[in-house]
Amino acid sequence: LLWELRPRLTAVSRVEVFADPDGFVLTRADTYTAITHGLIFKPRPDLWVRPEIRYDRAARTTPYDDGTRSGQITLACDVIVLF
């Protein structure tokens, strides 16, 4: 989902769900969910700055933090230069 807050600022949200019932891809059989919220800031038409916060969660297992947690938070930022 995208919401234009101002001409150079857009809010972004997305939800992803991945089912790995046999643990073939991620080695632990579970259903994984990721929720991400971020911004797209365009200080110039050819320059985008995209900070985001993401929460990952496993439904039944504890695959994060050396097997002690079922969820984790990630902060990230990237820059895109269009040419």
C-alpha positions, -999 to 999 in steps of 0.1 A, spaced: 0 0 0 12 35 -9 0 67 6 12 100 -9 16 123 21 32 152 1 45 154 -34 80 143 -23 70 120 6 51 86 4 43 62 32 46 25 23 32 -6 41 33 -43 31 25 -77 46 41 -109 34 32 -145 44 54 -175 35 44 -211 44 72 -236 46 53 -267 59 82 -291 55 111 -267 64 126 -272 30 135 -235 24 141 -221 59 150 -254 77 121 -250 102 86 -260 93 65 -230 100 45 -201 86 64 -168 85 49 -133 84 67 -100 77 51 -66 82 70 -36 69 63 1 72 85 28 56 88 60 37 99 71 3 115 105 4 124 121 -30 146 152 -24 152 153 -61 133 135 -90 163 111 -95 171 104 -58 150 83 -35 157 76 2 137 48 17 139 41 55 119 12 68 111 -9 99 102 -45 95 88 -71 119 93 -108 111 74 -135 130 73 -173 130 39 -188 140 51 -218 160 89 -220 162 118 -198 174 141 -193 145 155 -159 155 183 -148 179 200 -182 180 167 -201 184 154 -181 214 128 -158 198 99 -162 174 101 -126 161 126 -100 152 127 -63 142 149 -49 115 156 -12 107 169 -5 72 175 23 48 184 23 11 191 50 -15 180 47 -52 196 68 -79 176 69 -111 195 74 -144 
